[in-house]
Amino acid sequence: MKTAACIFFFIGLTGLYARCAGIQPVRTVDKVDLGRYMGKWFEIAAFPQRFEKGCHCTTAEYEMTDRGYVRVINTCRKGGPDGKVSRAKGKAFVVKGSGNAKLRVQFFWPFRGNYWIIDLAEDYTYAVVGDPSRKYLWVLSRTQAMDLALYDEIVRRIEAQGFDATKLVKADQNCL
């Protein structure tokens, strides 16, 4: 528990450092229609994270609850496309005044992390999620594959936001 608190503290300091160093803050999209955002998303690429180590066929499913928060279910197969299914369930809470583009995600109480929608297709076919520290980044799609030209375009916008796109690792979506 102490370790998790320290991690969130240092993530906050990273954002402070970025502001002091003259790096522009991460920008979100102006507005998100949460009804359209709900449903299943496939991970196309992401910055590697310890909690996703060994994951293949990673998806995120979002469902609006009648209590005003979003139910989150992250699923992957550990070790390979036919590996054991692993699920993490959480909740996401909209940050007031953010146009629904900033959420706080909680997988275990009392800790919450930033989930900022920084790029979103007009037709909600792809999304890019990051955080103000620039340590977390996911490229998501409604389909298991993404056109390479579109992916390259998204990467250029990610880089323009100050993210190190060389850290992106394409996800294995060759699922059974």
NUFIDREN-58082 format. One line per 2 residues: number of its first residue (from 1); their letters; for each residue x, y, z of N, C-alpha, C. Coordinates in steps of 0.001 Angstrom, whole numbers, plus 500000, padded with zeros to 6 digits. Each point is the difference from the previous one (the first is absolute). Example, Ala and Ser with C-alpha at 12.3 -4.5 7.8 and 13.67 -1.06 7.14 Angstrom:
REM residues 2
1 = as = 513190,494310,507800,499110,501190,500000,500900,501200,500000 ~ 499650,501050,499280,500820,501190,500060,499230,501090,500730
This chain:
REM residues 176
1 = mk = 500833,498821,500000,499167,501179,500000,500883,501249,500000 ~ 501059,499977,500766,500925,501120,500083,500663,500242,498643
3 = ta = 500355,498915,499304,500642,500105,498692,499072,500689,499010 ~ 498739,499593,499978,499038,500597,499071,499844,501491,500279
5 = ac = 499954,500385,501254,499875,501419,500348,501217,500771,499493 ~ 501180,499426,500132,501222,500654,499526,499982,500158,498479
7 = if = 499522,498982,499298,499932,500067,498535,499115,501165,499577 ~ 498797,500118,500596,499103,501082,499633,500597,501363,500366
9 = ff = 500726,500095,501106,500665,501232,500395,501027,500412,498949 ~ 500833,499059,499550,501040,500323,499028,499422,500295,498621
11 = ig = 498873,499368,499638,499342,500336,498737,499567,501466,500045 ~ 499477,500431,501121,499609,501400,500171,501195,500927,499875
13 = lt = 501134,499628,500572,501206,500820,499903,500489,500102,498562 ~ 499828,498912,499234,500418,500008,498602,499231,501070,499238
15 = gl = 498695,500098,500246,499191,501033,499358,500452,501388,500401 ~ 500356,500196,501268,500498,501281,500491,501323,500336,499308
17 = ya = 500888,499022,499882,501287,500208,499332,499785,500451,498555 ~ 499063,499340,499308,499737,500354,498601,499577,501462,499891
19 = rc = 499138,500453,500904,499568,501400,499971,501172,500934,500250 ~ 500839,499680,500977,501141,500847,500348,501048,500004,498889
21 = ag = 500120,498906,499270,501010,499899,498944,499528,500651,498694 ~ 498805,500563,500002,499497,500685,498812,499349,499089,498977
23 = iq = 499766,498747,500345,499322,499073,499097,498510,500309,500056 ~ 499371,500077,498833,498573,500293,499956,499201,498893,500684
25 = pv = 498962,500364,500733,499167,498969,500630,499314,499131,498944 ~ 499694,498789,500368,499269,499089,499113,498599,500568,499783
27 = rt = 499570,500014,498743,498674,500501,499647,499053,498829,499739 ~ 498805,500136,500474,498962,499006,499722,499133,500503,498844
29 = vd = 499151,499122,499514,498999,500431,499036,499032,500920,500749 ~ 499237,500790,499263,499101,500959,500649,498820,499344,500699
31 = kv = 499418,498995,499345,498777,499402,500535,499898,498542,499571 ~ 499501,499170,500896,499780,498585,499716,498539,499663,500313
33 = dl = 499328,499389,499040,498656,499481,500210,500177,498616,500625 ~ 499802,499920,501309,500267,498731,500701,499143,498858,499478
35 = gr = 498794,500286,499562,499152,498948,499438,500643,499351,498786 ~ 500608,500809,499151,500672,499477,498810,501327,499332,500350
37 = ym = 500628,500434,501088,501299,499455,500393,499870,498610,500637 ~ 498844,499718,500565,499807,498714,500672,500135,498856,499011
39 = gk = 500318,498819,500520,500141,498823,499168,501411,499453,500046 ~ 500294,499172,499022,501273,499281,499970,501033,500718,499136
41 = wf = 501239,500073,500518,501140,500576,499304,501139,498988,500000 ~ 500739,499938,498893,501166,499130,499881,501256,500846,500157
43 = ei = 500968,499499,500746,501277,500691,500135,500813,499768,498733 ~ 500368,501089,499336,500816,499929,498781,501473,500153,500356
45 = aa = 500288,500919,500906,501371,500235,500457,499931,500684,501360 ~ 501094,499885,500755,500030,500611,501332,501429,500131,500481
47 = fp = 500203,500866,500972,501253,500012,500729,499973,498777,500904 ~ 501047,499199,500028,500008,498803,500853,499804,500365,501474
49 = qr = 499169,499212,500655,499729,500189,501430,500103,498646,500689 ~ 500461,500019,501213,500166,498772,500769,498694,499212,500087
51 = fe = 498889,500693,500180,498720,499312,500171,499490,499367,498705 ~ 500633,500297,498857,499613,499367,498735,501064,499029,499493
53 = kg = 500985,499713,500811,501094,499121,499573,499450,498620,499609 ~ 500428,499530,498833,499570,498687,499515,498611,499980,499403
55 = ch = 499373,501169,499837,498627,500052,499483,499961,499965,498474 ~ 499038,499277,499485,499689,499926,498576,498493,500186,499877
57 = ct = 499568,500473,498854,498560,500125,499736,499312,500888,501039 ~ 500636,501110,500344,499505,500878,501055,498833,500849,499523
59 = ta = 498952,500029,500817,498827,500822,499717,499595,500751,501267 ~ 499225,501054,499780,499383,500750,501099,498531,500164,499647
61 = ey = 499151,499729,500973,498562,500185,499794,499480,500982,501027 ~ 499206,500950,499515,499457,501055,500842,498480,499951,499968
63 = em = 499401,500160,501169,498546,499992,500100,499576,501051,501020 ~ 499102,500887,499606,499488,501029,500891,499043,499360,501001
65 = td = 500160,500335,501252,499117,499457,501024,498920,501023,500349 ~ 498961,499536,500659,498952,500924,500432,500442,500818,501222
67 = rg = 501181,499730,500521,500540,500756,501136,500934,501134,499553 ~ 500127,500180,498685,500756,501134,499493,501486,499764,499782
69 = yv = 500461,498782,500149,501393,499701,499688,500049,498973,498876 ~ 501192,499806,499461,500194,499056,498898,500607,498717,500555
71 = rv = 499380,498876,499682,500558,498695,500361,501067,499658,498961 ~ 501174,499578,500459,501125,499696,499129,500385,498535,500175
73 = in = 500137,499286,498885,500499,498624,500047,501113,499878,498972 ~ 501228,499859,500493,501154,499778,499131,500265,498504,499946
75 = tc = 500169,499479,498795,500195,498567,499804,501209,499768,499105 ~ 500750,498952,500321,501079,499580,499110,500225,498506,500186
77 = rk = 500808,499453,499110,500414,498601,500118,501469,500002,500371 ~ 500328,499363,501119,501369,499985,500508,500838,498950,499274
79 = gg = 501161,500430,499506,500957,499073,499411,499848,499731,498523 ~ 498859,500309,499409,499796,499771,498570,498535,500107,499643
81 = pd = 499672,499988,498699,498619,500141,499560,499060,498912,500507 ~ 500551,498860,500392,499149,498937,500540,500243,499817,501504
83 = gk = 500641,500976,500618,500305,499930,501430,498776,500210,500875 ~ 500236,499875,501294,498937,500156,500991,499469,501429,499993
85 = vs = 498673,500137,500053,499358,501317,500012,500212,500644,501369 ~ 500425,501250,499965,500197,500789,501218,499127,501242,499899
87 = ra = 499280,500327,501084,499109,501170,500003,500310,500895,501188 ~ 499880,501286,499762,500092,500985,501071,498748,500866,499911
89 = kg = 499291,500111,501111,498767,500791,500027,500237,501265,500800 ~ 499457,501093,499472,500160,501271,500675,498840,500926,499736
91 = ka = 500179,501236,500454,499007,501050,499814,500712,501236,499493 ~ 499299,500779,499203,500541,501271,499526,498998,501101,500329
93 = fv = 500540,501120,500455,499188,501130,500420,500384,501219,499170 ~ 499019,500661,499416,500252,501172,499169,500471,501158,500873
95 = vk = 501025,500700,499527,500479,501214,500673,499082,501141,499562 ~ 499356,500643,500953,499068,501090,499685,500706,501105,499239
97 = gs = 499278,500550,499011,500522,501104,499214,500963,499587,498896 ~ 500153,498694,499771,500957,499528,498987,499345,499632,498677
99 = gn = 498699,500204,499879,499317,499581,498778,500008,498491,499830 ~ 500134,499283,501108,500071,498528,500046,501290,499445,499411
101 = ak = 500995,500859,499741,501260,499550,499396,501021,499562,501050 ~ 499760,500350,501255,500894,499588,501084,499214,499141,500975
103 = lr = 500564,498833,500272,499393,499116,500980,501055,499599,501010 ~ 499535,499546,501138,500878,499438,501025,499582,498540,500136
105 = vq = 500941,499084,499744,499709,498568,499995,500509,499375,501290 ~ 499179,499124,500550,500335,499350,501273,499837,498488,499851
107 = ff = 501124,499283,500163,499952,498540,499979,500087,499423,501400 ~ 500545,500762,500920,499935,499608,501411,499949,501258,500847
109 = wp = 499135,499962,500970,499766,501137,500872,501195,500193,500915 ~ 500419,501189,500295,499434,501314,499671,500722,500683,498839
111 = fr = 500823,499279,499252,500850,500621,498982,499293,500146,498663 ~ 500184,501176,499402,499439,500292,498688,501092,500547,499096
113 = gn = 499934,499636,498728,500961,500492,499018,499301,500833,498941 ~ 500765,500812,499300,499456,500843,498941,499758,499201,498728
115 = yw = 498895,500275,499364,499614,499407,498718,499524,501179,499165 ~ 500912,500547,499197,499671,501171,499198,499890,499595,498538
117 = ii = 498873,500339,499390,499785,499722,498582,500616,501159,499217 ~ 501134,499717,499358,500760,501072,499346,499827,500028,498484
119 = dl = 499387,498981,499443,499695,499963,498566,498815,499063,499835 ~ 499083,500371,499131,498787,499212,499830,499451,500228,498601
121 = ae = 499727,498912,499297,499414,500111,498662,498599,500592,500099 ~ 499634,500787,499000,498655,500579,499978,498926,498930,500109
123 = dy = 500263,498839,499372,499024,498914,500004,500265,498977,501123 ~ 500895,500344,500925,500312,499167,501162,500539,498628,499618
125 = ty = 500766,499936,498901,500605,498730,499581,501391,499799,500589 ~ 500626,501071,500476,501278,499877,500700,500074,501062,501089
127 = av = 500840,499730,500979,500231,500949,501088,501446,499851,500460 ~ 500541,501076,500544,501312,499959,500620,499824,500499,501419
129 = vg = 500510,499214,500943,499866,500311,501419,501398,500172,500585 ~ 500173,501070,500749,501281,500256,500654,499779,500587,501375
131 = dp = 501071,500542,500554,499901,500653,501298,500962,501185,500027 ~ 499828,500904,500954,500810,501216,499994,501489,499771,500232
133 = sr = 500397,498872,500558,501423,499721,500216,500683,499471,498737 ~ 499189,499616,499013,500470,499410,498739,500660,498632,500202
135 = ky = 499730,499346,501104,500559,498665,500262,499052,498892,499536 ~ 498759,500349,499744,498999,499025,499582,499410,500457,498681
137 = lw = 499807,499043,499080,499420,500323,498703,499451,498730,499366 ~ 498802,500102,499461,499372,498894,499290,499362,500516,498721
139 = vl = 500170,499265,498921,499288,500241,498748,498958,498895,499911 ~ 498738,500404,499934,498884,499051,500016,499200,500091,498708
141 = sr = 499382,498887,499628,499182,499950,498799,498780,499118,500251 ~ 498957,500259,499262,498801,499157,500099,500212,498660,499297
143 = tq = 501054,499927,499195,500310,498765,499279,501379,499505,500419 ~ 500294,498740,499729,501262,499385,500411,501206,500518,499228
145 = am = 499766,500639,498869,501104,500504,499176,499722,501450,499640 ~ 501087,500721,499710,499877,501401,499604,500836,500222,498745
147 = dl = 499460,500771,499078,500708,500369,498779,501321,500664,500369 ~ 501087,499591,499351,501329,500502,500327,500112,501514,499798
149 = al = 499394,500533,498951,500059,501451,499757,499313,500764,501138 ~ 498878,499487,500455,499294,500617,501127,500850,499920,501268
151 = yd = 500589,498836,500246,500859,499825,501175,501159,501001,499966 ~ 500642,500144,498851,501125,500938,499867,499553,501440,500272
153 = ei = 498803,500339,499529,499433,501335,500237,499784,500222,501508 ~ 499469,499000,500671,499772,500080,501444,501329,500160,500728
155 = vr = 501006,499248,499586,501324,500092,500630,500558,501414,499871 ~ 499811,500632,498856,500477,501380,499821,499313,500946,500987
157 = ri = 498703,499802,500217,499274,500858,500954,500445,499715,501439 ~ 500298,498744,500291,500506,499629,501328,501331,500707,500256
159 = ea = 500880,499953,499017,501305,500656,500131,499850,501510,500169 ~ 499043,500594,499298,499761,501440,500113,499543,500376,501410
161 = qg = 499452,499033,500728,499573,500229,501387,501142,499747,500984 ~ 501178,499646,499500,501145,499811,500883,500188,498585,500520
163 = fd = 499246,499046,499471,500185,498599,500383,501141,499410,499177 ~ 500762,499106,500591,501097,499320,499305,499428,498777,499282
165 = at = 499641,500185,498740,499345,498934,499233,500902,498797,499773 ~ 501314,500137,500206,500891,498841,499841,499731,498955,501088
167 = kl = 499322,500381,501057,499660,499063,501076,498762,499158,499671 ~ 499255,500397,498967,498790,499253,499640,500355,498596,499540
169 = vk = 499262,499039,500501,500139,498609,499583,498657,499559,499431 ~ 500025,499505,498772,498748,499529,499399,499527,498743,500714
171 = ad = 498706,499946,500196,499383,498885,500714,499791,498809,499063 ~ 500029,498827,500585,499692,498767,499277,498485,499811,500047
173 = qn = 499350,500184,498869,498549,499793,499926,499676,498810,499094 ~ 500974,499109,499771,499750,498778,499223,499371,498972,500924
175 = cl = 498739,500225,500283,499308,499204,501014,499160,498898,499379 ~ 499853,498969,500770,499197,498856,499542,498547,500261,500166
